[in-house]
Amino acid sequence: MKKLVYILIALSFTSCLKEIEAADNVDTNIFDRDYKGEKWFEAEDLTYLENEDGDYVVRISAVLPSENMPIYHPSHVRMYAHVNNQEIGVITAYQNSNGDYPISIDAEIDGSQEYCIILGIYDEDEEESFNEFVDCVSF
Amino acid sequence: MRSILILTLFIASGSLFSQIEKQGLVKFYIDVDNGYFEVLLNDTLALKKFRDSLPEGHYQAQIWSPTYEQFSTEFDINAGEVTEVNAKLIKSEDYAKFEFDYQEYQWQFRQRVTLPVTLSLLSTLTTGYLMMKSYDTKKLVENDILLYHHSSDPGAIQDVKASIDQNNRKYDRLRTGYYIFGGLSVALIGTSIWSGIYFKNHFTEPVFNEDSPFRDKFSLNPTPYGCRIVYKLG
């Protein structure tokens, strides 16, 4: 009988049946519609250039760092983009050799000194974007 | 230490007993529920069989069976005749008291040992079951969390999150049950130990002495191969 008591007490104290805190924090994946994390991309640079049609445009460079991605890195990420008040549409960022996803967006020049991009993850099944964030870059 | 002296005489067929003349047969019809009785004849010879051949004469018989009061009677043996001795023994008061005491003892045993131990066992088994189910569910939740952090499919992520939510709530219920039953088991085991010690210190199992009152008498035990006379010295 005493052995049974010792076994039970040992089980009570050695058990790891604690609350799973990570279960309450499943909101860190940028592909989760309930994502509660920080901005998941960085706007880096801004340049003027002439495009293939001979028009001058502003090119905004951004990056989606690999550490903001899920553990399994997809080969590409589809996003929906706005630049200032211009709707750019769906863009695709491909993974480079560093594991990051460089983003390049061409927008019409509107005379601003600062260009702000709004990027959201694009769900092709639902045809909508979510987890939209804004980042700005200036000349 | 009682010393027992057994004197056994084997006498072949056609021996001394076959030559005794003027014998009659006695049959004992003794109403007892255990099927066993002993008959002491003239305070000397103890018989342990339901019929026997006896020399002609008058006999005083004392009949005894375990758990019954001793019964006295008399009968005559006539040569060549069969004498039937009927007796209905009554249960002894000591045995009635023993039965009462033993029932009380059993009741106390069930109440103070069987019941707490059974409840402890059930509670412990339930605790073990809840613990195993909790660990299984915890593993499911942890696997789903891992899947969540791996996936880049919004639809799959919604499904995984629903599964995490459902299993995590189940896990919380199971581990709550585990802690409740674990505490209950410890309390019940403690109660069982205390109750068992109390029972051991306060109750003694009643015993009933079933020794024959004729055990120190000569007994005649005939067999198909002869007969045996036993006398025990206590």
Interface residues (C-beta under 8 A of the other chain):
Chain A: M1 K2 L4 V5 L8 I9 L11 S12 S15 L17 K18 E19 I20 A22 A23 D24 V26 T28 N29 F31 D32 R33 D34 M69 P70 I71 Y72 H73 P74 V77 I121 D123 D125 E126 F130
Chain B: S120 T124 T127 M131 S134 Y135 K138 V141 E142 I145 Y148 H149 H150 S151 S152 D153 P154 G155 I157 Q158 V160 K161 I164 D165 N168 Y171 D172 R175 Y178 Y179 G182 S185 V186 I189 G190 S192 I193 G196
